[in-house]
Amino acid sequence: MDAIAFPSPFSQIHPLFFSASQENAPRYHPVSMIPNPIDFSRFKCCSITGSKLTQVDTDQLFDEIPLRDTFTWNKLIQTHLTNEDPIQVTATYQRMLLLGLKPDRRTLPRVLAASRLLGNLSLGKQLHCHVIKFGFFSDAYVTSSLIELYGQLEGVHAAKWYFRTAKFDKNNAVAWTLLAGMYVKKNKPELAIDLFNQMIDHGGKIVDAVALVTVLAACGMLKSLREGRRVHQIAMDCGLDCDVLVGNALVKMYVDCGSVKDARGVFDGMRCKDGISWTAMINGHVKKGGFNEGLKLFRLMNRDGIKADAFAISSVLPACARVAAHKNGKEIHGHLIRNAIDMNVTVLNALMDMYVKSGSIEYASRVFARMKDKDFISCTIMILGYSLHGQGMVGVELYREMVENSRVEVDHMTLAAVLYACYSACMVQEGRYYFNCIRSPKVAHCALIVALLARAGLFDDAKALIEERKISRHGEVLRALLDGCRIQQNFNAGKKVIEQLCDLEPLNAENYVLLSNWYACHEEWDMMNKVRETIRDMDLKPRKAYSWIELKNKVHVFSTGDVSHPRSGSLYNILQNLLKNVEAEGFRLTSDFSLHDVDEERECNPCGHSELLAISFGFINTVAQQQIRVTKNLRVCSNCHEFVKAISKKVEREIVVRDPNCFHHFKDGFCSCGECW
């Protein structure tokens, strides 16, 4: 038979068919022309134990299969395919052809799948010729298998070419959806949406649930709420919005597009919810900061009898990655153990991250030590965790072990974590070494090394690096330099940096607060008033300081100078008495707020700062020796820092205060931050 020629990209197909000689053809052959046996010689059928058929088993089955029983041959091919043995699939198909048996519309898709699994495009093209020879080129099932084959082995452009040129009935959604799915996998969501629109124009009745799920994923990738809502309307018009697969895809799409309200509307309207539905909605609330709602949904999920899996646990654990929710995190850890839920590396990483951020570095260390398989995320979490809790040296040592053992791949996040560990431990030499190991440092890496050099008092080196890298117009770099000025009490240099920040970020109220506090501490009252007038004229809103503490499953919030709490009198009395006691032992309050970025604290009663009120509330509501955990939304001032150190020694209790920079573990008159925060 003449060679069958295809337009590009299939110009490499060779002649595959020949007239069977009477000498070689079996006596019972029903036709005078059979396909040329495909070259399978390079594929060896190996014996595989277990659930897979061995070669001996296959030979015995060959002897027992009736010649014209295509169903049995297809069943045998499917068994090999299910057992992930594509070589046996092709061998069985070859023998089937040699015996003169014609494949049917169910045979070829399975052999095409085997070719795809083998990654053998040449074999796939030969099988394409068999599709044409046996007249299945218009069959939707076979055509879909060819689209999938070409898309995976030659690229989505080849799949698209075949989809456009093949003569098959396009009134089914399978081929359309396959091609759209390939666009999604190749990160081309706009093309997937365009193809879906063409499918709608071709005939809206062919839309099915899988097609909707595919295009909704594309809408989520594009974060296109408009397109997502349009597809939602199409789903309702087709009566498919009640399908659980479509409902789950709608929830995820709205979450990805940032509309938790729309996602919750779909979720609440779903008649049937599965674990995916609940997980997607929990994840949506947690991503948007709705931690309490995420925890509430997790409890409702368990109450409704839906067993939480690893994905659900990984979604809800970030809601517990707060000091106020550390008990919830422990409860979920217990739930994991009691229900024997698979603790894969993703769950364990989320568990470590939760413990790190809720203030329990010891628990995080235990989880990490028991992990059999660690990835770079595991190590990065722990390096950063040790640094946040004032154990930067341990973090650096962990990084050294990680590199020496070559167990995991290092990325820019891991390098940023080890630089922060060097900063936390003031390890200048090591920090410089690791910074120089980075081929293309990002601004975040530069800011960390600037912070390290400035903290060590090496301002000339820090400024030289800023000039060399040309990063003086980055706010995070200037703030890193300012932190060093504050730690080293280099107030004049600090003022210059503040002025640069005001020029760089003229609408950032905190910059003007810094400048106002600097003038006030240097008794330049006229300049201070001018800065405050600027803040009012520009209608800027400096952030207010708040601190909170969780006791008996309730969160208590305090502001600066707060007197609204029913027990305010007792709170202030406790603090005044403690202040007198520690002053009797030599403690003295300072009035230096020159490089502090909180507006109202400088003029407030020292005992009225929000973190001190929260700590005092913890004293009157907990038993002796119990650890007190407090969170503050802004930096702890130096007065409070020294006062809490003295209190921890006086009352013999550990006090943990979390501010935006680190965890302060106050114990026996010392703080874990090493005076660096």
C-alpha positions as CSV (number, residue, x, y, z in Angstrom):
1,M,0.0,0.0,0.0
2,D,1.2,3.5,-0.7
3,A,2.6,5.6,2.1
4,I,0.1,7.8,3.9
5,A,1.4,11.3,4.0
6,F,0.3,13.8,6.7
7,P,0.9,17.6,6.8
8,S,3.3,19.0,9.3
9,P,3.9,18.1,12.1
10,F,3.4,14.5,11.1
11,S,5.6,14.4,8.0
12,Q,7.8,11.7,9.5
13,I,5.3,8.8,9.2
14,H,6.7,6.0,7.1
15,P,4.9,3.3,5.1
16,L,3.4,0.7,7.4
17,F,1.3,-1.6,5.4
18,F,2.1,-4.4,2.9
19,S,0.4,-7.2,1.2
20,A,0.6,-10.3,3.3
21,S,2.3,-13.1,1.4
22,Q,0.3,-16.3,1.2
23,E,3.3,-18.1,2.6
24,N,3.4,-16.1,5.8
25,A,-0.3,-15.4,6.3
26,P,-2.2,-17.8,8.6
27,R,-4.6,-20.1,6.9
28,Y,-7.5,-18.6,8.8
29,H,-6.7,-15.0,8.0
30,P,-10.0,-13.3,7.1
31,V,-8.6,-10.5,4.8
32,S,-5.9,-10.3,2.1
33,M,-4.2,-7.3,3.6
34,I,-2.9,-7.1,7.3
35,P,-1.0,-4.3,9.0
36,N,2.8,-4.6,8.9
37,P,4.0,-5.8,12.3
38,I,5.3,-2.7,14.2
39,D,8.9,-2.8,15.3
40,F,8.6,-4.0,18.8
41,S,12.0,-5.7,18.9
42,R,13.6,-3.1,21.2
43,F,10.9,-3.7,23.8
44,K,11.6,-6.8,25.9
45,C,8.8,-8.3,27.9
46,C,10.2,-8.8,31.3
47,S,8.7,-11.0,34.0
48,I,7.1,-8.9,36.8
49,T,6.0,-10.5,40.0
50,G,3.2,-9.4,42.2
51,S,-0.2,-8.5,40.8
52,K,1.1,-8.2,37.2
53,L,0.9,-11.0,34.7
54,T,4.2,-12.8,34.0
55,Q,5.3,-13.7,30.5
56,V,4.3,-17.4,31.2
57,D,0.9,-16.3,32.3
58,T,0.5,-14.2,29.2
59,D,1.5,-17.1,26.9
60,Q,-1.0,-19.4,28.6
61,L,-3.7,-16.9,28.1
62,F,-2.8,-16.5,24.5
63,D,-3.4,-20.3,24.0
64,E,-6.8,-20.1,25.7
65,I,-8.2,-17.0,24.0
66,P,-10.7,-17.7,21.2
67,L,-9.3,-16.2,18.0
68,R,-12.1,-13.9,17.1
69,D,-13.0,-12.9,20.7
70,T,-11.9,-9.3,20.6
71,F,-13.4,-8.6,24.0
72,T,-11.0,-11.0,25.7
73,W,-8.0,-9.5,23.9
74,N,-9.1,-6.1,25.0
75,K,-9.5,-7.3,28.5
76,L,-6.0,-8.7,28.6
77,I,-4.6,-5.4,27.1
78,Q,-6.5,-3.5,29.7
79,T,-5.1,-5.7,32.5
80,H,-1.5,-5.0,31.4
81,L,-2.3,-1.3,31.2
82,T,-3.8,-1.2,34.6
83,N,-0.7,-3.0,35.9
84,E,1.4,-0.2,34.4
85,D,3.1,-2.6,32.0
86,P,2.9,-0.8,28.6
87,I,5.5,-3.1,27.0
88,Q,3.2,-6.1,27.6
89,V,0.4,-4.1,26.1
90,T,2.3,-3.5,22.8
91,A,3.5,-7.1,22.7
92,T,-0.1,-8.4,23.2
93,Y,-1.3,-6.0,20.4
94,Q,1.4,-7.2,18.1
95,R,0.5,-10.9,18.6
96,M,-3.2,-10.0,18.1
97,L,-2.3,-8.5,14.7
98,L,-0.1,-11.4,13.7
99,L,-3.0,-13.8,14.4
100,G,-5.0,-11.7,11.9
101,L,-7.5,-10.3,14.4
102,K,-8.7,-6.8,13.6
103,P,-8.7,-4.4,16.6
104,D,-11.9,-2.5,17.5
105,R,-12.5,1.1,18.8
106,R,-11.6,0.0,22.3
107,T,-8.3,-1.7,21.4
108,L,-6.5,1.3,19.8
109,P,-7.0,3.9,22.6
110,R,-5.5,1.4,25.1
111,V,-2.5,0.8,22.9
112,L,-2.1,4.5,22.3
113,A,-2.1,5.0,26.0
114,A,0.7,2.5,26.3
115,S,2.7,4.4,23.7
116,R,2.1,7.6,25.6
117,L,3.3,5.9,28.8
118,L,6.4,4.6,27.0
119,G,7.1,8.2,25.7
120,N,7.5,6.7,22.2
121,L,6.2,9.2,19.7
122,S,7.4,7.1,16.7
123,L,5.3,4.2,17.9
124,G,2.3,6.5,18.5
125,K,2.5,7.8,14.9
126,Q,2.6,4.2,13.6
127,L,-0.5,3.5,15.6
128,H,-2.1,6.6,14.2
129,C,-1.7,4.9,10.8
130,H,-3.5,1.9,12.1
131,V,-6.3,4.2,13.2
132,I,-6.7,5.3,9.6
133,K,-6.2,1.8,8.1
134,F,-9.0,0.3,10.3
135,G,-11.3,3.2,9.8
136,F,-11.5,4.7,13.3
137,F,-10.3,8.2,12.4
138,S,-13.8,9.6,13.0
139,D,-14.3,7.8,16.3
140,A,-14.4,10.3,19.2
141,Y,-12.9,7.9,21.7
142,V,-9.9,7.1,19.4
143,T,-9.5,10.7,18.4
144,S,-9.4,11.8,22.0
145,S,-6.6,9.3,22.7
146,L,-4.6,10.7,19.7
147,I,-5.0,14.2,21.0
148,E,-3.7,13.2,24.4
149,L,-0.8,11.3,22.8
150,Y,0.3,14.2,20.6
151,G,-0.2,16.8,23.3
152,Q,2.0,14.9,25.8
153,L,4.7,13.7,23.5
154,E,5.0,16.4,20.9
155,G,3.4,19.4,22.5
156,V,0.0,21.2,22.7
157,H,0.6,22.7,19.2
158,A,0.5,19.2,17.7
159,A,-2.6,18.3,19.6
160,K,-4.3,21.5,18.4
161,W,-3.3,20.8,14.8
162,Y,-4.8,17.3,15.0
163,F,-7.9,18.6,16.7
164,R,-8.4,21.2,13.9
165,T,-7.8,18.9,11.0
166,A,-9.2,15.5,12.1
167,K,-12.6,14.6,10.7
168,F,-14.5,13.5,13.7
169,D,-17.8,14.5,15.3
170,K,-17.0,17.6,17.4
171,N,-20.3,17.5,19.2
172,N,-18.8,15.9,22.3
173,A,-16.9,17.6,25.0
174,V,-14.1,15.1,25.5
175,A,-11.7,16.3,22.8
176,W,-12.4,20.0,23.5
177,T,-11.8,19.4,27.2
178,L,-8.6,17.5,26.6
179,L,-7.1,20.3,24.6
180,A,-8.3,22.9,27.1
181,G,-6.7,20.9,29.9
182,M,-3.4,20.8,28.1
183,Y,-3.5,24.6,27.8
184,V,-4.1,24.8,31.6
185,K,-1.2,22.4,32.3
186,K,1.1,24.5,30.0
187,N,0.1,27.6,32.0
188,K,-1.9,29.1,29.1
189,P,-5.2,29.7,30.8
190,E,-6.3,32.4,28.3
191,L,-6.1,29.9,25.4
192,A,-8.1,27.4,27.5
193,I,-10.9,30.0,28.0
194,D,-10.8,30.9,24.4
195,L,-11.2,27.3,23.4
196,F,-14.1,26.9,25.8
197,N,-15.8,29.9,24.2
198,Q,-15.4,28.3,20.8
199,M,-17.0,25.1,22.2
200,I,-19.9,27.1,23.4
201,D,-20.3,28.7,20.0
202,H,-20.1,25.3,18.3
203,G,-22.9,23.9,20.5
204,G,-23.6,24.8,24.1
205,K,-25.4,21.5,24.7
206,I,-22.1,19.5,24.6
207,V,-20.8,21.2,27.8
208,D,-20.3,18.7,30.6
209,A,-19.0,18.9,34.2
210,V,-15.4,18.1,33.3
211,A,-15.3,20.9,30.7
212,L,-16.6,23.4,33.3
213,V,-14.1,22.2,35.9
214,T,-11.2,22.7,33.4
215,V,-12.2,26.2,32.3
216,L,-12.9,27.2,35.9
217,A,-9.3,26.2,36.8
218,A,-8.2,28.5,33.9
219,C,-10.3,31.4,35.3
220,G,-8.7,30.8,38.7
221,M,-5.2,30.9,37.2
222,L,-5.9,34.2,35.5
223,K,-7.7,35.5,38.6
224,S,-10.4,36.7,36.3
225,L,-13.5,37.1,38.4
226,R,-15.5,38.4,35.4
227,E,-14.7,35.2,33.3
228,G,-15.4,33.0,36.3
229,R,-18.8,34.5,36.9
230,R,-19.7,34.1,33.3
231,V,-18.7,30.4,33.4
232,H,-20.7,30.1,36.6
233,Q,-23.8,31.4,34.8
234,I,-23.2,28.9,32.0
235,A,-23.1,26.1,34.6
236,M,-26.4,27.3,36.0
237,D,-27.9,27.5,32.5
238,C,-26.8,23.9,31.8
239,G,-28.1,22.7,35.2
240,L,-24.6,21.6,36.3
241,D,-24.0,24.0,39.1
242,C,-25.4,21.4,41.5
243,D,-22.8,18.9,40.4
244,V,-20.3,18.4,43.3
245,L,-17.3,18.5,40.9
246,V,-18.5,21.8,39.4
247,G,-19.4,23.2,42.9
248,N,-15.9,22.4,44.1
249,A,-14.3,24.0,41.1
250,L,-16.5,27.1,41.6
251,V,-15.4,27.4,45.2
252,K,-11.8,27.1,44.3
253,M,-12.1,29.5,41.4
254,Y,-13.7,32.2,43.6
255,V,-11.0,31.7,46.3
256,D,-8.2,32.0,43.7
257,C,-9.9,35.2,42.4
258,G,-10.0,36.6,46.0
259,S,-13.7,36.6,46.4
260,V,-14.3,34.5,49.5
261,K,-17.9,35.9,49.8
262,D,-18.8,34.4,46.4
263,A,-17.0,31.2,47.3
264,R,-19.0,30.9,50.5
265,G,-22.2,31.6,48.6
266,V,-21.5,28.6,46.4
267,F,-20.4,26.4,49.3
268,D,-23.5,27.1,51.4
269,G,-25.7,26.4,48.4
270,M,-24.2,23.0,47.7
271,R,-26.6,20.2,48.5
272,C,-23.8,17.6,48.7
273,K,-20.3,18.4,50.0
274,D,-17.3,16.2,50.1
275,G,-13.9,16.6,51.7
276,I,-12.6,18.7,48.7
277,S,-15.5,21.2,49.2
278,W,-14.7,21.7,52.9
279,T,-11.0,21.9,52.3
280,A,-11.3,24.5,49.5
281,M,-13.6,26.7,51.7
282,I,-11.4,26.4,54.8
283,N,-8.4,27.3,52.7
284,G,-10.2,30.3,51.3
285,H,-11.0,31.7,54.7
286,V,-7.5,31.1,56.1
287,K,-5.8,32.7,53.0
288,K,-7.9,35.8,53.6
289,G,-7.1,36.0,57.3
290,G,-10.4,34.5,58.4
291,F,-8.7,32.2,60.9
292,N,-11.6,31.8,63.3
293,E,-14.0,31.0,60.5
294,G,-11.6,28.5,59.0
295,L,-11.3,26.7,62.4
296,K,-15.1,26.8,62.8
297,L,-15.6,25.2,59.4
298,F,-13.0,22.5,60.3
299,R,-15.0,21.6,63.4
300,L,-18.3,21.5,61.4
301,M,-16.6,19.3,58.8
302,N,-15.7,16.8,61.5
303,R,-19.2,17.1,63.0
304,D,-20.8,16.2,59.7
305,G,-18.8,13.0,59.5
306,I,-16.4,14.1,56.7
307,K,-13.0,12.7,57.6
308,A,-10.2,15.3,57.3
309,D,-7.3,14.3,55.1
310,A,-3.8,15.6,54.7
311,F,-5.0,18.5,52.5
312,A,-7.6,19.6,54.9
313,I,-5.1,19.5,57.8
314,S,-2.6,21.5,55.8
315,S,-5.2,24.1,55.0
316,V,-6.4,24.6,58.6
317,L,-3.0,24.6,60.4
318,P,-2.0,28.1,59.2
319,A,-5.1,29.3,61.1
320,C,-3.3,28.1,64.2
321,A,0.0,29.7,63.4
322,R,-0.6,32.5,65.9
323,V,0.3,32.8,69.6
324,A,-3.4,33.2,70.4
325,A,-4.3,29.9,68.7
326,H,-1.5,27.6,69.9
327,K,-4.1,25.4,71.8
328,N,-6.1,24.9,68.6
329,G,-2.9,23.8,66.8
330,K,-2.2,21.2,69.5
331,E,-5.7,20.0,69.3
332,I,-5.4,19.4,65.5
333,H,-2.0,17.7,66.1
334,G,-3.8,15.4,68.5
335,H,-6.6,14.9,65.9
336,L,-3.9,13.8,63.4
337,I,-2.5,11.2,65.8
338,R,-5.9,9.8,67.1
339,N,-7.3,9.4,63.6
340,A,-4.1,8.0,62.1
341,I,-4.1,10.6,59.3
342,D,-1.2,10.3,56.9
343,M,1.5,12.7,58.0
344,N,3.2,13.3,54.7
345,V,5.9,15.9,54.3
346,T,3.4,18.7,53.5
347,V,1.4,18.1,56.7
348,L,4.6,17.9,58.8
349,N,5.9,21.1,57.3
350,A,2.5,22.8,58.1
351,L,2.7,21.4,61.6
352,M,6.2,22.7,62.2
353,D,5.3,26.1,60.7
354,M,2.3,26.3,63.1
355,Y,4.4,25.5,66.1
356,V,7.1,28.0,65.1
357,K,4.6,30.8,64.6
358,S,2.6,30.1,67.7
359,G,5.7,30.3,69.9
360,S,6.5,26.6,70.5
361,I,9.9,26.2,68.9
362,E,10.5,23.1,71.1
363,Y,7.5,21.2,69.6
364,A,8.6,22.3,66.1
365,S,12.1,20.8,66.8
366,R,10.6,17.5,67.9
367,V,8.5,17.2,64.8
368,F,11.5,18.0,62.6
369,A,13.7,15.5,64.4
370,R,11.2,12.7,63.8
371,M,10.8,13.4,60.1
372,K,12.2,10.7,57.9
373,D,11.9,12.6,54.6
374,K,12.8,16.3,54.7
375,D,12.7,18.7,51.8
376,F,14.1,22.2,51.5
377,I,10.9,23.7,52.9
378,S,11.3,21.6,56.1
379,C,14.8,22.9,56.6
380,T,13.9,26.5,55.7
381,I,11.0,26.5,58.3
382,M,13.3,25.4,61.0
383,I,16.2,27.7,60.1
384,L,13.8,30.6,60.2
385,G,12.1,29.3,63.3
386,Y,15.3,29.1,65.3
387,S,16.2,32.6,64.1
388,L,12.8,34.1,65.2
389,H,13.2,32.5,68.6
390,G,16.7,33.9,69.2
391,Q,18.6,30.7,68.3
392,G,20.2,31.9,65.1
393,M,23.4,29.9,65.7
394,V,21.4,26.7,65.8
395,G,19.8,27.7,62.5
396,V,23.2,28.3,60.9
397,E,24.4,24.9,62.1
398,L,21.3,23.2,60.7
399,Y,22.0,24.9,57.3
400,R,25.6,23.6,57.4
401,E,24.4,20.1,58.0
402,M,21.9,20.4,55.2
403,V,24.5,21.4,52.7
404,E,27.1,18.8,53.8
405,N,24.6,16.0,53.6
406,S,23.3,17.3,50.3
407,R,19.9,16.0,51.2
408,V,17.8,18.8,49.9
409,E,18.0,21.5,47.2
410,V,18.7,25.1,48.4
411,D,16.6,27.9,47.0
412,H,16.5,31.7,47.5
413,M,14.1,31.3,50.4
414,T,16.5,29.0,52.3
415,L,19.4,31.4,51.7
416,A,17.3,34.3,53.0
417,A,16.5,32.2,56.1
418,V,20.2,31.4,56.8
419,L,21.1,35.1,56.3
420,Y,18.4,36.0,58.9
421,A,19.9,33.4,61.2
422,C,23.3,35.1,60.8
423,Y,21.7,38.4,61.6
424,S,19.9,37.0,64.7
425,A,23.1,35.6,66.0
426,C,25.2,38.5,64.8
427,M,27.5,36.2,62.8
428,V,29.1,38.7,60.5
429,Q,31.7,36.5,58.9
430,E,29.3,33.7,58.2
431,G,26.7,36.1,56.9
432,R,29.2,37.6,54.4
433,Y,30.2,34.1,53.3
434,Y,26.7,32.9,52.6
435,F,25.7,36.2,50.9
436,N,28.7,35.8,48.5
437,C,27.4,32.3,47.7
438,I,24.3,33.7,46.2
439,R,24.8,34.1,42.4
440,S,22.1,36.7,41.9
441,P,21.1,38.3,45.2
442,K,17.6,39.7,45.4
443,V,16.8,42.9,47.3
444,A,15.6,40.9,50.3
445,H,19.0,39.2,50.5
446,C,20.7,42.6,50.3
447,A,18.5,44.0,53.0
448,L,19.4,41.2,55.4
449,I,23.2,41.6,54.9
450,V,22.8,45.4,55.4
451,A,20.9,44.7,58.6
452,L,23.6,42.3,59.8
453,L,26.4,44.8,59.0
454,A,24.6,47.7,60.6
455,R,23.7,45.7,63.7
456,A,27.4,45.0,64.1
457,G,28.2,48.7,63.8
458,L,29.8,48.3,60.4
459,F,28.0,51.3,58.8
460,D,30.7,52.0,56.3
461,D,30.5,48.5,54.9
462,A,26.7,48.6,54.9
463,K,26.7,51.9,53.0
464,A,29.3,50.7,50.5
465,L,27.2,47.6,49.8
466,I,24.1,49.7,49.3
467,E,26.0,52.0,46.8
468,E,27.6,49.0,45.0
469,R,24.2,47.3,44.5
470,K,22.4,50.5,43.8
471,I,19.6,49.7,46.3
472,S,19.3,53.0,48.2
473,R,15.8,53.5,46.8
474,H,14.4,50.5,48.5
475,G,12.5,51.0,51.7
476,E,13.3,47.6,53.2
477,V,17.0,48.3,52.8
478,L,16.8,51.7,54.5
479,R,14.8,50.2,57.3
480,A,17.4,47.5,57.8
481,L,20.0,50.3,58.1
482,L,17.8,52.2,60.5
483,D,17.5,49.1,62.7
484,G,21.3,49.1,63.0
485,C,21.3,52.8,63.9
486,R,18.7,52.1,66.7
487,I,20.7,49.1,68.1
488,Q,24.0,51.0,68.0
489,Q,22.2,54.3,69.2
490,N,23.6,56.1,66.2
491,F,20.9,58.8,66.3
492,N,22.4,61.2,63.8
493,A,22.8,58.6,61.1
494,G,19.3,57.4,62.0
495,K,17.8,60.8,61.4
496,K,19.4,60.9,57.9
497,V,17.9,57.5,57.1
498,I,14.4,58.6,58.4
499,E,14.6,61.6,56.1
500,Q,15.4,59.4,53.1
501,L,12.4,57.2,54.0
502,C,10.1,60.3,54.1
503,D,11.4,61.3,50.7
504,L,11.0,57.8,49.3
505,E,7.6,57.0,50.8
506,P,5.9,60.3,51.4
507,L,2.5,58.7,52.1
508,N,3.8,56.3,54.8
509,A,2.7,57.7,58.2
510,E,5.2,55.6,60.2
511,N,8.1,57.5,58.6
512,Y,6.7,60.8,59.9
513,V,6.1,59.2,63.3
514,L,9.8,58.2,63.4
515,L,10.8,61.8,62.6
516,S,8.4,63.3,65.1
517,N,9.7,61.0,67.9
518,W,13.3,61.9,66.9
519,Y,12.6,65.6,67.2
520,A,10.7,65.1,70.5
521,C,13.6,63.2,72.1
522,H,16.0,65.9,71.1
523,E,13.6,68.5,72.4
524,E,13.2,70.2,69.0
525,W,9.5,70.9,69.7
526,D,8.9,73.3,66.9
527,M,10.1,70.7,64.3
528,M,8.1,68.0,66.1
529,N,4.9,70.1,65.8
530,K,5.6,70.8,62.1
531,V,5.9,67.1,61.4
532,R,2.6,66.4,63.3
533,E,1.0,69.1,61.3
534,T,2.2,67.5,58.1
535,I,0.6,64.2,59.2
536,R,-2.7,66.0,59.8
537,D,-2.6,68.0,56.6
538,M,-1.9,64.9,54.5
539,D,-4.7,63.0,56.4
540,L,-2.3,60.2,57.2
541,K,-3.3,57.6,59.8
542,P,-0.5,56.2,61.9
543,R,-1.1,52.7,63.1
544,K,-2.3,52.2,66.6
545,A,-0.6,49.7,68.9
546,Y,-2.6,46.7,70.2
547,S,-1.7,43.7,72.2
548,W,-3.7,40.6,72.9
549,I,-3.7,37.5,75.0
550,E,-5.8,34.3,74.8
551,L,-7.2,32.9,78.0
552,K,-9.9,30.2,78.4
553,N,-10.6,30.2,74.6
554,K,-11.2,34.0,74.6
555,V,-8.9,36.6,73.1
556,H,-8.5,39.8,75.2
557,V,-7.3,42.9,73.3
558,F,-5.6,46.0,74.8
559,S,-4.7,49.3,73.3
560,T,-2.2,51.9,74.6
561,G,-3.4,53.6,77.7
562,D,-6.5,51.3,77.7
563,V,-8.9,51.9,80.6
564,S,-12.0,50.3,79.0
565,H,-11.4,46.8,80.5
566,P,-13.5,46.0,83.6
567,R,-10.4,45.1,85.5
568,S,-8.3,48.1,84.4
569,G,-7.7,49.3,88.0
570,S,-6.2,45.9,89.0
571,L,-4.1,45.8,85.9
572,Y,-2.5,49.2,86.5
573,N,-2.0,48.5,90.3
574,I,-0.1,45.2,89.5
575,L,2.2,47.0,87.1
576,Q,2.8,50.0,89.4
577,N,3.7,47.6,92.3
578,L,6.0,45.6,90.0
579,L,7.6,48.8,88.8
580,K,8.3,49.9,92.4
581,N,9.8,46.5,93.2
582,V,12.2,46.4,90.3
583,E,13.2,50.1,90.7
584,A,14.1,49.3,94.3
585,E,16.6,46.8,92.8
586,G,18.1,49.4,90.4
587,F,15.9,49.3,87.3
588,R,15.3,52.7,85.7
589,L,12.9,53.6,82.9
590,T,14.3,55.6,80.0
591,S,12.8,58.3,77.9
592,D,14.5,57.4,74.6
593,F,11.9,56.9,71.8
594,S,14.0,58.7,69.1
595,L,13.9,55.8,66.6
596,H,10.6,54.2,67.7
597,D,7.9,54.1,65.1
598,V,4.8,54.1,67.4
599,D,3.1,57.5,67.9
600,E,1.2,57.4,71.2
601,E,3.6,55.4,73.4
602,R,6.1,58.2,74.0
603,E,3.6,60.3,75.8
604,C,1.7,57.5,77.6
605,N,2.1,56.3,81.2
606,P,4.9,53.7,81.0
607,C,2.6,51.2,82.6
608,G,-0.1,51.9,80.0
609,H,1.6,50.3,77.1
610,S,-0.6,47.6,75.5
611,E,1.8,44.7,76.0
612,L,2.2,45.4,79.7
613,L,-1.5,45.5,80.2
614,A,-1.9,42.2,78.5
615,I,0.9,40.7,80.6
616,S,-0.7,42.1,83.7
617,F,-4.0,40.5,82.7
618,G,-2.2,37.2,82.3
619,F,-0.9,37.4,85.9
620,I,-4.3,37.7,87.4
621,N,-5.8,35.0,85.3
622,T,-3.2,32.2,85.4
623,V,-1.6,30.2,88.1
624,A,2.0,30.7,89.3
625,Q,4.8,29.4,87.1
626,Q,2.5,29.3,84.0
627,Q,3.9,30.7,80.9
628,I,2.3,33.9,79.6
629,R,2.0,34.5,75.8
630,V,1.2,37.9,74.4
631,T,1.2,39.2,70.8
632,K,1.7,42.8,69.7
633,N,1.1,44.3,66.3
634,L,4.0,46.8,66.4
635,R,7.5,46.8,67.7
636,V,8.1,46.5,71.5
637,C,9.6,49.7,72.8
638,S,12.9,49.6,74.7
639,N,11.3,50.6,78.0
640,C,8.8,47.7,77.9
641,H,11.6,45.4,76.8
642,E,13.8,46.2,79.8
643,F,10.8,46.3,82.2
644,V,9.5,42.8,81.1
645,K,13.0,41.4,81.5
646,A,13.1,42.6,85.1
647,I,9.5,41.4,85.7
648,S,10.4,37.9,84.5
649,K,13.1,37.6,87.0
650,K,11.0,39.1,89.8
651,V,8.0,36.8,89.4
652,E,10.0,33.8,88.2
653,R,7.9,33.2,85.1
654,E,8.6,32.9,81.4
655,I,6.8,35.6,79.4
656,V,6.7,35.3,75.6
657,V,5.9,38.4,73.6
658,R,5.5,38.2,69.8
659,D,6.1,41.4,67.8
660,P,6.4,41.8,64.0
661,N,10.2,41.1,64.2
662,C,10.6,38.1,66.5
663,F,9.6,36.2,69.5
664,H,10.9,37.6,72.8
665,H,11.3,34.8,75.4
666,F,11.7,36.7,78.7
667,K,13.1,34.5,81.5
668,D,15.2,35.1,84.6
669,G,15.9,38.7,83.5
670,F,17.1,37.8,80.0
671,C,15.5,38.0,76.6
672,S,16.1,35.5,73.8
673,C,16.4,38.2,71.2
674,G,19.9,39.3,72.4
675,E,18.8,42.9,72.4
676,C,18.2,42.7,68.7
677,W,14.7,43.3,67.5
